[in-house]
Amino acid sequence: MGRLENKIAIITGGADGIGHAISDAMAREGAHVFVSDIDDAKGSAFVDTLRRAGLKADYVHCDVAEDKDIADLIARTVDQTGRFDILVNNAAIAIGGMPVHEMTDEQWHRLIAVNLTSVFRGCKYALPHMIRQRSGAIVNMASAQGHIGLDGWTAYAGAKGAVMAMTRQMAVEFGPHNVRVNSISPGTINTPMNEKVIADLGENVARAWVKMHPLGRIGNPEEVAEAAVYLASDAASFTTGVDLRVDGGLCVTPRFVPDLV
């Protein structure tokens, strides 16, 4: 029997990258996964692949910057299955690589909408169902960037730091309802989002990322997915309010930014 047998899980930003890996891992552990994303073609194709493998999966379009989309995602899941066990607030965008005084208001508001407000909304609509059931696990995707500084990423770090603070607060507030809330802080992971950063800023960034991690490499999405499965499973039944760093040692190394030229 899988670690998430008969659980109902929603994963935002599930069409590629870390969200894809989490959706795949949770489905293979027995969960019925509701994969949401804005890339309908990629998300639908992924779900078809899961179904052909005999796994339980549905695709739901959801732009996490839109309140109605998140409300509809959770309502559809509960209407279809009658319950809701796991929420993974994973969807995010990377806007940075610039001093904060050069960031536009438009860039700031877009980043906050996708990386932070979406977490608030996901929890807002999920918690009433979990409280009623007296059970549930929420996993919020934070970042190593919320722990340590890197030139040009003030807004991103601020959003992820806020995700961790919200996670701790909700763990305290909703623990009495048997709802667990934890976060994961990945280091640099091999994802399409980071591939775009490299495309925008240059291959020297990729070389620098490797040097910044004591394990001498960047991570794979599947390594983050394993952490998400653990936090969502009964193996973590006494774990709440934790930020689990899956970062190759990035956050504990002396702060060193290799020469990028």
TAKA-V724028 format. One record per residue. PHI is phi in whole degrees, -180 to 180 (none if undefined). OMEGA is omega in whole degrees, -180 to 180 (NA if undefined). Layout:
# TAKA-V724028
PHI OMEGA
PHI OMEGA
This chain:
# TAKA-V724028
none -179
-75 -178
-68 -179
-122 -176
-55 177
68 175
-84 177
-109 -174
-127 172
-111 177
-126 177
-86 -176
61 -171
-93 -175
-79 178
-152 177
61 -177
-63 -180
-62 176
-61 -179
-64 179
-66 180
-60 -180
-63 -177
-65 -179
-68 177
-63 -179
-70 176
-92 172
104 -180
-78 167
-90 -173
-98 171
-108 -176
-89 179
-122 -179
-171 173
-100 178
-92 -173
-64 -179
-64 -179
-68 -179
-65 180
-65 179
-64 179
-63 180
-63 177
-59 178
-63 178
-62 -179
-65 179
-64 177
-85 178
85 -178
-100 -178
-93 -177
-158 172
-135 174
-110 178
-133 175
-64 177
-157 169
-94 -173
-69 174
-80 -178
-111 -179
-56 -176
-61 -179
-62 -179
-69 178
-60 -179
-67 179
-59 -177
-72 178
-63 180
-63 180
-60 -178
-68 178
-61 -176
-79 -172
-111 -180
86 178
-158 -174
-161 -171
-107 -170
-136 171
-121 174
-114 177
-83 -172
-109 -172
-57 -180
-160 172
-131 178
-109 172
-124 -177
180 -176
76 -178
-145 173
-61 -176
-60 -178
-75 176
-101 180
-80 179
-85 175
-60 -180
-62 178
-64 180
-60 -176
-66 178
-65 -179
-63 -179
-65 180
-61 -175
-81 -171
-92 -175
-126 -178
-61 178
-62 178
-67 175
-56 -177
-69 178
-58 180
-68 180
-55 -177
-88 -180
-81 -170
-60 179
-57 179
-69 -179
-68 178
-64 180
-63 178
-75 -170
60 175
-168 176
160 178
-134 176
-113 176
-121 179
-101 -180
-88 175
-98 -179
-171 170
-56 -179
-65 174
-78 -179
-104 -173
-133 -177
-96 173
-150 -176
-50 172
94 -173
-125 -177
-60 -177
-66 179
-61 179
-63 179
-62 179
-64 -177
-71 175
-63 178
-66 177
-59 179
-66 179
-65 177
-63 180
-60 180
-61 -179
-62 -178
-68 177
-61 178
-69 -172
-71 -173
-110 173
-56 179
-61 177
-96 -179
64 174
-108 -179
-99 -179
-132 180
-135 177
-132 176
-124 175
-114 176
-72 165
-79 178
-75 -176
-120 -180
-75 -177
-130 175
-58 179
-63 179
-74 174
-62 178
-67 177
-60 179
-64 179
-62 -178
-77 -170
-109 176
112 -178
-63 179
-61 178
-65 180
-61 179
-65 179
-66 180
-58 -180
-60 -178
-67 -177
-79 -178
-104 -179
-55 178
-75 174
76 177
-161 169
-92 -174
-90 176
-110 -179
-56 -179
-63 179
-71 175
-73 180
-60 179
-61 178
-66 180
-65 178
-60 179
-58 -176
-65 180
-85 -172
-92 178
-68 176
-63 179
-106 -174
-63 179
-114 -178
-118 176
-152 -179
77 -177
-96 165
-108 -177
-93 -178
-87 176
-113 -162
-136 179
59 -180
86 -176
-56 -173
-77 -178
-106 179
-82 173
-54 -174
-66 -178
-139 176
-110 -179
-59 176
-58 -175
-91 -178
-111 NA
